[in-house]
Amino acid sequence: MKQTRDDIRNVAIIAHVDHGKTTLVDELLKQSGVFRDNQEVAERVMDSNDIERERGITILSKNTAVTYKNTKINIIDTPGHADFGGEVERVLKMVNGVILVVDAFEGTMPQTKFVLKKALELKLPVIVCINKIDRPEARPTEVVDEVLELFIDLEADEKQLDCPFVFASAKAGTASLDSDVPGKDMTPLFDTIIDYIPAPVGDPELGTQVLISTIDYNEYVGRIGIGKVDNGSIKVNQEVVIVNHHDPDKCQKVKISKLYEFDGLSKVEVNSAEIGSIVAISGIADIKIGDTICSPEAPVAIPFQKISEPTIAINFMVNDSPLAGQEGKFVTSRHLRERLFRELNTDVSLRVEETDSTDCFKVSGRGELHLSVLIENMRREGYEFSVSKAEVLYKYNDRNQKLEPMEIAYVDVPEEFSGNVIQKLSSRKGELQGMTNINGGYTRLEFAIPSRGLIGYRGEFMTDTKGNGVLNTTFDGYGPYKGDMAYRKQGSLIAFEAGEAITYGLYNAQERGILFIEPGEKVYAGMVIGQTGRAEDIEINVCKKKQLTNTRSSSADEALRLSPKKVLSLEQALEFIDTDELLEITPESLRIRKKILDPLLRKRAGFNRSNN
């Protein structure tokens, strides 16, 4: 007999990047009394990892819980970036409704569409929260219309269309049901959650059923499976079996050793949990996302959508440059292998494959950002390694036609830059599908473009639009291969010999292009030390000292002036490298190098390639 559990609400917060989800969760935590009055609380407390804080993005979904009017509200803060869409897809299976956060100025964006589509497909009720209502340029009425249009585009049903709108300023900690009436606190949003999000329903008499939707990892207890109790109850020391909808042969007997529920930002140990509770289960070594924990008497797997496949791959290799092993703590292939396979514990959208070489691993993910976050994390942990240029993963259809991943790119740019952007994206095999004028003198362009056409473009895009452009992409399935394209128009300046860069050598080199190094830095033959203005690579000796002679010229004592070096961030360096180059990554340095360091062997390889 099905029962409703009225003292619980399970809700996910979904939105486009930077529309204020995490700040909103902060306020809900503060105003529900999770923190003591005198407790100092960091901003965006849910973004617990360093990279999340620095970049202001959420990478992993986070669970928290607040209590309001004797009702426990389990809240899941999800990522807004397309590369972490895999996180959003699966946490929605744990909740009974969503709060869609939309910026009161920017309105609906590509990722808003992506996350909303997932929620509507699962028939989840939606509360729309128009956030940043206190922005001077806020336009709440128009944004409400945009949201409703999006609902209609996504074929929402009558019930979903009749959703409540809440107008909030997460920063100020206020919410209101009327855009013209300023709010005092978050009470209107809390009340809307209680009234509009359905309470979880399940049958307490049936056998246990818990679908694992997220995996957490802890050094001490290993993998922790997080999911919602759909039917029955779950208890510590209970004998259960693990089954999986996509793997019918799986039927593994295990024992529940520890059980937790969420309270505020912490996990609290409990002895049992009933229907509707979101629980964390530790002690099962190889628990995976999509597994269902069931009673042995009636093991029925809960259907679960497959995680989206990766579209892009990078080779991670042991660093074998002449400067290898000088700056990193973990440098061997065993270290690298262990760390990459450990990442699979928590990241379901990632694939790691061994290659013919024991020193090289093929790592596939959802996009450049997805993989660059992994690289940055490893670098901070003391790993030293090399990576290749990102390459897309191709597929072949029944007729053996080559297919490649396609994206829809939405570009918002000031009108004066739109011509330049259209020209650049067209040269990267992009097809312009729509062009509309939006407020503030901006143009919105919509392109269908191969994923590889966007590799290495973001940095160029920011330069072309003087930092005023916004580029968003969503994956759009696989399409026919669009033909070859050149990634980079400019060649590299390559160091000719090993040593230390000297001012005199660099002074001569800077006439040929832009430098990435400065005097005193160690270099080796085959290392890329700058970018030329021409299409081909140039080798140059930057360790060269000035010849001493007896004659003195009148200008000899004048200091040689060097232009400041161009400092590349990790993303820029990953974008810059070409297919015959590698990026050497250590905790202290980023160095670009040619795959083949020896100039003679490099020329021979280039000659053979052009003849084939």
C-alpha positions as CSV (number, residue, x, y, z in Angstrom):
1,M,0.0,0.0,0.0
2,K,1.6,3.3,-1.1
3,Q,2.0,6.0,1.5
4,T,3.0,9.7,1.4
5,R,5.8,10.9,3.7
6,D,4.7,14.4,4.5
7,D,7.6,15.4,6.7
8,I,10.1,15.3,3.7
9,R,10.7,17.3,0.5
10,N,13.4,16.3,-2.0
11,V,14.4,19.1,-4.4
12,A,17.2,19.8,-6.8
13,I,18.4,23.3,-7.7
14,I,19.2,23.6,-11.5
15,A,20.3,26.5,-13.6
16,H,22.7,27.9,-16.2
17,V,26.3,28.7,-15.0
18,D,26.5,31.7,-12.7
19,H,22.8,32.3,-12.3
20,G,23.2,32.0,-8.5
21,K,22.3,28.5,-7.5
22,T,25.0,28.0,-4.9
23,T,24.5,31.5,-3.3
24,L,20.8,30.6,-3.1
25,V,21.5,27.4,-1.2
26,D,23.8,29.4,1.1
27,E,20.9,31.6,2.1
28,L,18.5,28.7,2.6
29,L,21.0,27.2,4.9
30,K,21.6,30.4,6.8
31,Q,17.9,31.2,7.2
32,S,16.9,27.7,8.3
33,G,19.2,28.0,11.3
34,V,21.9,25.5,10.2
35,F,24.6,27.9,11.3
36,R,25.0,29.4,14.8
37,D,24.4,33.1,15.0
38,N,28.1,33.8,15.7
39,Q,29.4,31.3,13.2
40,E,31.6,32.6,10.4
41,V,30.4,31.2,7.1
42,A,32.4,31.3,3.9
43,E,30.6,32.5,0.8
44,R,29.3,29.8,-1.5
45,V,29.8,27.3,1.3
46,M,28.6,24.4,-1.0
47,D,31.5,24.9,-3.4
48,S,33.9,23.0,-1.2
49,N,36.7,22.3,-3.6
50,D,39.4,24.9,-4.3
51,I,38.9,25.0,-8.0
52,E,35.1,25.5,-7.5
53,R,35.8,28.5,-5.3
54,E,38.4,30.1,-7.6
55,R,36.4,29.7,-10.8
56,G,33.0,30.3,-9.2
57,I,31.6,27.2,-10.8
58,T,30.0,24.1,-9.2
59,I,31.6,20.9,-10.5
60,L,30.1,18.2,-8.3
61,S,26.6,18.0,-7.1
62,K,26.3,18.5,-3.3
63,N,23.7,17.2,-0.9
64,T,22.5,19.2,2.1
65,A,19.3,19.3,4.2
66,V,17.4,22.0,6.1
67,T,14.4,21.8,8.4
68,Y,11.5,24.3,7.9
69,K,8.2,24.1,9.8
70,N,9.0,20.5,11.0
71,T,9.6,19.4,7.4
72,K,13.0,18.2,6.3
73,I,14.0,19.6,2.9
74,N,16.8,17.7,1.2
75,I,18.5,20.1,-1.3
76,I,20.8,19.1,-4.1
77,D,23.0,21.8,-5.6
78,T,23.9,20.8,-9.2
79,P,26.5,22.0,-11.7
80,G,25.4,24.4,-14.4
81,H,28.2,23.8,-16.9
82,A,27.6,21.6,-19.9
83,D,30.7,19.6,-19.3
84,F,29.2,18.4,-16.0
85,G,25.7,17.6,-17.4
86,G,26.3,14.0,-16.4
87,E,26.0,15.1,-12.8
88,V,22.6,16.8,-13.3
89,E,21.1,13.9,-15.3
90,R,21.4,11.4,-12.5
91,V,20.7,13.4,-9.3
92,L,17.2,14.3,-10.7
93,K,16.3,10.6,-10.1
94,M,16.6,11.4,-6.3
95,V,14.2,14.3,-6.2
96,N,10.4,15.0,-6.5
97,G,10.7,18.5,-7.9
98,V,13.2,21.1,-9.0
99,I,13.9,24.8,-8.5
100,L,14.9,26.4,-11.8
101,V,17.1,29.5,-11.2
102,V,17.1,32.1,-14.0
103,D,19.1,35.4,-14.0
104,A,16.7,38.4,-14.0
105,F,18.9,40.1,-16.6
106,E,20.4,37.3,-18.8
107,G,17.2,35.3,-19.0
108,T,17.0,31.8,-20.3
109,M,20.4,30.5,-21.5
110,P,21.5,27.3,-23.4
111,Q,22.2,25.4,-20.2
112,T,18.8,26.5,-18.7
113,K,17.2,24.7,-21.6
114,F,19.4,21.6,-21.1
115,V,18.7,21.1,-17.4
116,L,15.0,22.0,-17.7
117,K,14.5,19.5,-20.5
118,K,15.9,16.7,-18.3
119,A,13.5,17.7,-15.5
120,L,10.4,17.9,-17.8
121,E,11.3,14.5,-19.3
122,L,11.1,13.0,-15.8
123,K,7.7,14.8,-15.2
124,L,9.1,16.7,-12.3
125,P,7.2,19.8,-11.1
126,V,9.2,23.0,-11.4
127,I,9.4,26.1,-9.3
128,V,10.9,29.0,-11.3
129,C,13.1,31.4,-9.2
130,I,14.0,34.6,-11.0
131,N,17.2,35.5,-9.2
132,K,19.3,38.7,-9.1
133,I,16.1,40.8,-9.1
134,D,18.1,43.7,-7.5
135,R,20.4,44.1,-10.5
136,P,19.9,47.6,-12.0
137,E,19.3,46.1,-15.5
138,A,16.9,43.4,-14.2
139,R,13.9,42.7,-16.5
140,P,11.8,40.2,-14.6
141,T,8.6,40.5,-16.7
142,E,10.4,39.7,-20.0
143,V,12.3,36.9,-18.3
144,V,9.1,35.3,-17.1
145,D,7.8,35.3,-20.7
146,E,11.1,33.8,-21.9
147,V,10.8,31.0,-19.4
148,L,7.2,30.2,-20.4
149,E,8.2,30.2,-24.1
150,L,11.0,27.7,-23.2
151,F,8.5,25.5,-21.4
152,I,6.3,25.5,-24.5
153,D,9.3,24.8,-26.8
154,L,10.1,21.8,-24.6
155,E,6.5,20.6,-24.8
156,A,5.8,20.9,-21.1
157,D,2.3,19.6,-20.0
158,E,-0.5,21.8,-18.6
159,K,0.4,21.1,-15.0
160,Q,4.1,21.9,-15.6
161,L,3.2,25.1,-17.4
162,D,1.1,26.2,-14.4
163,C,4.3,26.6,-12.2
164,P,4.9,29.1,-9.4
165,F,7.3,32.0,-10.0
166,V,9.4,33.4,-7.0
167,F,11.5,36.6,-7.4
168,A,14.6,36.5,-5.3
169,S,17.9,38.2,-4.6
170,A,20.1,35.3,-3.3
171,K,22.8,37.8,-2.4
172,A,20.5,39.9,-0.2
173,G,18.8,36.8,1.1
174,T,15.2,37.9,0.1
175,A,12.4,36.4,-1.9
176,S,8.9,37.6,-3.0
177,L,6.0,36.3,-5.0
178,D,5.6,39.6,-6.8
179,S,8.4,41.2,-8.8
180,D,7.2,44.7,-7.7
181,V,7.2,43.9,-4.0
182,P,10.6,43.6,-2.4
183,G,11.0,40.5,-0.1
184,K,12.2,40.5,3.5
185,D,13.6,37.0,3.7
186,M,13.5,33.5,2.1
187,T,10.1,32.5,3.6
188,P,8.1,32.8,0.3
189,L,10.6,30.3,-1.3
190,F,10.4,27.9,1.7
191,D,6.6,28.0,1.6
192,T,6.5,27.5,-2.1
193,I,8.7,24.4,-1.8
194,I,6.5,22.9,1.0
195,D,3.2,23.7,-1.0
196,Y,4.3,22.8,-4.5
197,I,6.9,20.1,-4.4
198,P,5.1,16.7,-3.8
199,A,6.1,14.7,-0.7
200,P,7.8,11.4,-1.6
201,V,5.6,8.4,-2.1
202,G,6.5,4.7,-1.6
203,D,5.3,1.4,-0.1
204,P,6.8,0.8,3.3
205,E,5.5,-2.8,3.3
206,L,7.5,-3.8,0.1
207,G,11.1,-4.9,0.1
208,T,14.0,-2.4,0.2
209,Q,14.7,-0.4,-3.0
210,V,17.4,2.3,-3.0
211,L,18.7,3.6,-6.4
212,I,22.3,4.9,-6.1
213,S,22.4,8.2,-8.0
214,T,25.7,9.7,-6.7
215,I,29.0,8.4,-5.5
216,D,31.1,10.2,-2.9
217,Y,34.6,9.1,-2.0
218,N,36.4,9.3,1.3
219,E,40.0,8.2,2.0
220,Y,39.0,6.4,5.2
221,V,35.8,4.6,4.2
222,G,36.2,4.4,0.4
223,R,33.2,4.7,-1.9
224,I,29.9,6.1,-0.4
225,G,26.7,5.5,-2.4
226,I,24.0,8.2,-2.1
227,G,20.4,7.5,-3.1
228,K,16.7,7.8,-2.2
229,V,14.8,5.1,-0.4
230,D,12.0,4.4,-2.9
231,N,10.3,1.5,-1.2
232,G,10.5,-0.3,2.1
233,S,13.2,0.7,4.6
234,I,16.9,0.2,5.0
235,K,18.7,-0.7,8.3
236,V,22.3,-1.1,9.5
237,N,23.5,-4.8,9.4
238,Q,20.7,-5.6,6.9
239,E,21.6,-8.3,4.3
240,V,20.8,-6.9,0.8
241,V,21.6,-7.6,-2.9
242,I,22.8,-5.2,-5.5
243,V,21.2,-5.3,-9.0
244,N,21.5,-3.0,-12.0
245,H,19.0,-2.2,-14.7
246,H,21.7,-2.0,-17.5
247,D,23.5,-5.2,-16.2
248,P,20.9,-7.9,-15.8
249,D,23.5,-10.5,-14.7
250,K,24.5,-8.4,-11.6
251,C,23.3,-9.9,-8.3
252,Q,25.8,-9.3,-5.5
253,K,25.1,-10.0,-1.8
254,V,26.3,-7.4,0.7
255,K,25.7,-6.2,4.2
256,I,24.8,-2.5,5.1
257,S,27.6,-1.6,7.6
258,K,27.0,2.2,7.9
259,L,24.1,4.4,7.1
260,Y,23.9,8.2,7.1
261,E,21.4,11.0,6.5
262,F,22.2,14.6,5.7
263,D,21.7,17.4,8.2
264,G,22.9,20.8,7.2
265,L,26.3,20.3,5.7
266,S,27.2,17.2,7.6
267,K,26.3,13.5,7.4
268,V,24.7,12.1,10.5
269,E,24.9,8.3,11.3
270,V,21.5,6.6,11.6
271,N,20.4,3.1,12.3
272,S,17.6,3.0,9.7
273,A,15.8,5.1,7.1
274,E,12.3,5.1,5.7
275,I,10.7,5.9,2.3
276,G,11.6,9.3,0.9
277,S,14.9,9.7,2.9
278,I,18.1,10.5,1.0
279,V,20.8,8.2,2.5
280,A,24.5,7.7,2.2
281,I,25.7,4.1,2.4
282,S,29.4,3.2,3.1
283,G,31.2,-0.1,3.3
284,I,30.3,-1.5,-0.2
285,A,33.6,-1.5,-2.1
286,D,32.5,-1.5,-5.7
287,I,29.1,0.2,-5.5
288,K,28.3,2.1,-8.8
289,I,25.9,4.7,-10.0
290,G,22.8,3.1,-11.3
291,D,22.9,0.2,-8.8
292,T,19.8,-0.7,-6.9
293,I,20.0,-2.0,-3.4
294,C,17.2,-4.4,-2.8
295,S,15.9,-7.0,-0.3
296,P,17.1,-10.5,-1.3
297,E,13.5,-11.7,-1.5
298,A,12.4,-9.5,-4.4
299,P,15.4,-8.0,-6.2
300,V,13.9,-5.5,-8.7
301,A,16.3,-3.0,-10.4
302,I,15.0,0.6,-10.8
303,P,15.3,1.8,-14.4
304,F,18.1,4.4,-14.8
305,Q,19.1,6.4,-17.8
306,K,22.6,5.7,-19.2
307,I,25.2,8.3,-18.5
308,S,26.0,10.4,-21.6
309,E,29.1,9.1,-23.5
310,P,32.4,11.2,-23.5
311,T,33.0,13.2,-26.7
312,I,36.7,14.3,-26.2
313,A,39.9,12.5,-25.3
314,I,43.4,13.5,-24.1
315,N,46.4,11.2,-23.7
316,F,48.0,11.4,-20.2
317,M,51.7,10.4,-20.3
318,V,54.7,10.0,-18.0
319,N,56.8,13.1,-18.4
320,D,60.0,12.2,-20.3
321,S,61.4,15.7,-21.0
322,P,65.0,16.5,-20.0
323,L,63.6,18.4,-17.0
324,A,61.4,15.5,-15.9
325,G,61.1,14.5,-12.2
326,Q,62.6,17.8,-10.8
327,E,59.4,19.4,-9.6
328,G,56.8,16.7,-9.0
329,K,56.2,14.3,-6.1
330,F,54.4,11.6,-8.2
331,V,56.1,11.0,-11.5
332,T,56.0,7.3,-12.4
333,S,53.4,5.5,-14.6
334,R,52.2,3.5,-11.5
335,H,51.4,6.8,-9.8
336,L,49.7,8.1,-12.9
337,R,47.6,4.9,-13.4
338,E,46.6,4.8,-9.8
339,R,45.4,8.4,-9.7
340,L,43.5,8.2,-13.0
341,F,41.6,5.0,-12.0
342,R,40.9,6.5,-8.6
343,E,39.1,9.4,-10.3
344,L,36.6,6.9,-11.8
345,N,35.4,6.4,-8.2
346,T,33.5,9.7,-8.3
347,D,33.4,10.9,-11.9
348,V,31.0,8.8,-13.9
349,S,31.4,10.8,-17.2
350,L,35.1,9.9,-17.3
351,R,36.7,6.9,-19.1
352,V,40.3,5.8,-18.6
353,E,41.8,3.3,-21.1
354,E,45.2,1.7,-21.1
355,T,47.1,2.0,-24.4
356,D,49.9,0.0,-26.2
357,S,52.4,1.9,-24.0
358,T,52.5,1.4,-20.2
359,D,53.4,5.1,-19.9
360,C,50.4,6.4,-21.7
361,F,46.6,6.4,-20.8
362,K,43.7,7.6,-22.9
363,V,41.4,9.7,-20.8
364,S,38.0,10.6,-22.3
365,G,35.5,13.2,-20.9
366,R,32.6,15.5,-21.7
367,G,34.7,18.5,-22.8
368,E,37.9,20.5,-22.4
369,L,36.8,22.0,-19.1
370,H,35.9,18.6,-17.7
371,L,39.4,17.3,-18.4
372,S,41.3,20.5,-17.5
373,V,39.7,20.4,-14.0
374,L,41.1,16.9,-13.5
375,I,44.6,18.1,-14.8
376,E,44.5,21.0,-12.4
377,N,43.5,18.8,-9.4
378,M,46.3,16.4,-10.2
379,R,48.8,19.1,-10.6
380,R,47.9,20.6,-7.1
381,E,48.3,17.1,-5.6
382,G,51.9,17.0,-6.7
383,Y,51.7,15.0,-9.9
384,E,54.0,15.5,-12.9
385,F,53.0,14.3,-16.3
386,S,52.5,15.3,-20.0
387,V,49.2,15.6,-22.0
388,S,48.5,15.7,-25.7
389,K,46.1,17.9,-27.6
390,A,42.4,17.2,-27.0
391,E,40.9,15.2,-29.8
392,V,37.3,14.3,-30.4
393,L,36.0,10.7,-30.4
394,Y,34.7,9.6,-33.7
395,K,32.0,6.9,-34.4
396,Y,31.1,4.9,-37.5
397,N,27.5,4.1,-38.6
398,D,26.2,0.9,-40.3
399,R,27.3,2.2,-43.7
400,N,30.8,2.8,-42.3
401,Q,30.4,6.6,-42.5
402,K,32.6,8.6,-40.1
403,L,30.6,10.5,-37.5
404,E,31.8,13.2,-35.2
405,P,30.3,14.9,-32.1
406,M,28.4,18.1,-32.9
407,E,27.5,21.1,-30.7
408,I,25.1,23.9,-30.8
409,A,27.1,27.1,-29.9
410,Y,25.2,30.1,-28.6
411,V,27.2,33.3,-28.9
412,D,26.2,36.6,-27.3
413,V,28.5,39.4,-28.7
414,P,28.4,43.2,-29.0
415,E,27.2,43.9,-32.6
416,E,30.6,45.3,-33.8
417,F,32.3,41.9,-33.2
418,S,29.6,39.7,-34.7
419,G,31.2,39.7,-38.2
420,N,34.6,38.6,-36.9
421,V,33.0,35.8,-34.8
422,I,30.9,34.5,-37.8
423,Q,34.0,34.5,-40.0
424,K,36.1,32.6,-37.4
425,L,33.4,30.0,-36.6
426,S,32.6,29.4,-40.3
427,S,36.3,28.7,-40.9
428,R,36.0,26.1,-38.2
429,K,33.2,24.3,-40.1
430,G,30.4,26.1,-38.1
431,E,27.0,26.8,-39.8
432,L,25.1,29.9,-38.7
433,Q,21.6,28.8,-37.9
434,G,20.1,31.9,-36.4
435,M,20.9,35.6,-35.6
436,T,18.8,37.8,-33.3
437,N,19.3,41.2,-31.6
438,I,19.1,41.1,-27.8
439,N,19.1,44.0,-25.4
440,G,22.1,46.3,-24.8
441,G,23.4,46.3,-28.4
442,Y,24.2,42.6,-28.3
443,T,23.7,40.0,-31.1
444,R,22.9,36.4,-30.3
445,L,24.3,33.9,-32.9
446,E,23.4,30.3,-33.0
447,F,25.9,27.8,-34.7
448,A,25.9,24.1,-35.4
449,I,29.5,23.2,-35.2
450,P,31.7,20.1,-34.8
451,S,33.1,19.8,-31.2
452,R,36.7,19.8,-32.6
453,G,35.9,23.2,-34.2
454,L,35.6,24.6,-30.7
455,I,38.9,23.1,-29.4
456,G,41.3,26.0,-28.9
457,Y,38.7,28.6,-29.8
458,R,37.6,30.1,-26.4
459,G,40.8,32.1,-25.8
460,E,40.7,33.5,-29.4
461,F,37.1,34.3,-28.9
462,M,37.7,36.4,-25.7
463,T,40.5,38.3,-27.6
464,D,38.2,38.9,-30.6
465,T,35.4,40.2,-28.5
466,K,37.6,42.2,-26.1
467,G,36.3,40.0,-23.2
468,N,32.7,41.1,-23.8
469,G,31.4,37.9,-25.6
470,V,29.7,35.0,-24.0
471,L,30.0,31.5,-25.6
472,N,27.8,28.6,-24.4
473,T,27.6,25.2,-26.0
474,T,25.4,22.1,-25.7
475,F,26.1,18.7,-27.1
476,D,23.9,17.9,-30.1
477,G,24.6,14.2,-30.9
478,Y,26.8,12.8,-33.7
479,G,26.7,14.0,-37.3
480,P,28.6,13.3,-40.5
481,Y,32.3,14.2,-40.5
482,K,32.8,17.7,-41.8
483,G,36.3,17.4,-43.3
484,D,39.8,18.4,-42.2
485,M,40.5,21.7,-40.4
486,A,43.7,23.4,-39.3
487,Y,43.7,24.1,-35.5
488,R,46.3,26.8,-35.5
489,K,47.4,29.4,-38.1
490,Q,50.7,30.4,-36.3
491,G,53.8,28.3,-35.8
492,S,55.9,27.8,-32.7
493,L,59.2,29.3,-31.7
494,I,61.4,26.3,-30.6
495,A,64.5,26.3,-28.5
496,F,67.5,25.0,-30.4
497,E,69.6,23.8,-27.4
498,A,69.4,23.1,-23.7
499,G,70.5,25.6,-21.1
500,E,69.3,28.8,-19.5
501,A,67.5,31.5,-21.5
502,I,69.7,34.7,-21.8
503,T,68.4,38.2,-22.3
504,Y,70.5,38.6,-25.5
505,G,69.1,35.4,-27.0
506,L,65.5,36.3,-26.1
507,Y,66.0,39.8,-27.5
508,N,66.7,38.4,-30.9
509,A,63.9,35.8,-30.5
510,Q,61.2,38.4,-29.7
511,E,61.6,39.9,-33.2
512,R,60.2,36.6,-34.5
513,G,57.1,36.4,-32.3
514,I,55.6,36.4,-28.8
515,L,57.7,34.8,-26.0
516,F,56.4,32.5,-23.3
517,I,59.6,32.6,-21.2
518,E,61.9,35.1,-19.6
519,P,65.6,35.3,-18.8
520,G,66.9,32.7,-16.3
521,E,64.3,30.0,-17.2
522,K,65.6,26.5,-18.0
523,V,65.0,25.4,-21.6
524,Y,65.8,22.3,-23.6
525,A,66.0,21.4,-27.3
526,G,62.5,21.0,-28.7
527,M,60.8,23.1,-26.1
528,V,58.3,25.7,-27.4
529,I,59.3,29.1,-26.1
530,G,56.9,31.3,-28.0
531,Q,54.6,31.8,-30.9
532,T,55.5,33.1,-34.3
533,G,53.4,35.3,-36.6
534,R,54.1,33.0,-39.5
535,A,52.5,29.6,-40.3
536,E,55.7,27.5,-39.9
537,D,57.8,26.7,-36.8
538,I,61.1,28.5,-36.3
539,E,64.0,27.1,-34.3
540,I,66.0,29.7,-32.3
541,N,68.9,29.7,-29.9
542,V,67.8,31.6,-26.7
543,C,70.9,30.5,-24.7
544,K,73.2,32.5,-27.0
545,K,75.5,35.0,-25.4
546,K,76.7,38.1,-27.2
547,Q,80.1,37.8,-28.8
548,L,82.7,39.9,-26.9
549,T,85.0,42.0,-29.1
550,N,87.6,44.7,-28.5
551,T,85.5,47.4,-30.3
552,R,82.8,49.1,-28.4
553,S,79.7,50.5,-30.1
554,S,78.1,53.7,-28.8
555,S,74.9,51.9,-27.9
556,A,76.5,48.8,-26.3
557,D,75.7,49.9,-22.8
558,E,72.1,50.5,-23.4
559,A,70.0,47.8,-21.7
560,L,68.3,45.3,-24.1
561,R,64.5,45.8,-23.7
562,L,62.4,42.7,-23.6
563,S,58.6,42.7,-24.0
564,P,56.8,41.0,-21.0
565,K,56.4,37.3,-21.6
566,K,52.9,35.9,-22.4
567,V,51.8,33.8,-19.4
568,L,49.5,31.0,-20.5
569,S,46.9,29.6,-18.1
570,L,46.3,25.8,-18.2
571,E,43.3,26.2,-20.5
572,Q,45.2,28.6,-22.8
573,A,48.1,26.2,-23.0
574,L,45.8,23.2,-23.7
575,E,44.2,25.3,-26.4
576,F,47.5,26.5,-27.9
577,I,49.3,23.1,-28.3
578,D,49.1,21.5,-31.8
579,T,48.7,17.8,-32.6
580,D,52.6,17.3,-32.8
581,E,53.1,19.0,-29.4
582,L,52.7,18.1,-25.7
583,L,52.0,20.1,-22.6
584,E,54.4,19.2,-19.7
585,I,52.6,19.7,-16.4
586,T,54.3,19.9,-13.0
587,P,53.1,21.4,-9.7
588,E,55.3,24.5,-10.5
589,S,55.4,24.8,-14.3
590,L,53.6,24.5,-17.5
591,R,55.9,23.9,-20.5
592,I,55.0,23.3,-24.1
593,R,57.2,21.0,-26.1
594,K,57.4,19.1,-29.4
595,K,56.5,15.4,-29.2
596,I,59.8,14.6,-31.0
597,L,62.5,16.7,-29.4
598,D,65.3,16.0,-31.9
599,P,65.1,18.5,-34.8
600,L,66.4,16.0,-37.4
601,L,63.9,13.2,-36.4
602,R,61.2,15.8,-36.2
603,K,61.8,17.0,-39.8
604,R,61.9,13.4,-41.0
605,A,58.6,12.6,-39.3
606,G,57.0,15.8,-40.8
607,F,58.4,14.9,-44.3
608,N,57.0,11.3,-44.1
609,R,53.6,12.6,-42.9
610,S,53.3,15.1,-45.8
611,N,54.2,12.4,-48.3
612,N,51.6,9.9,-47.0
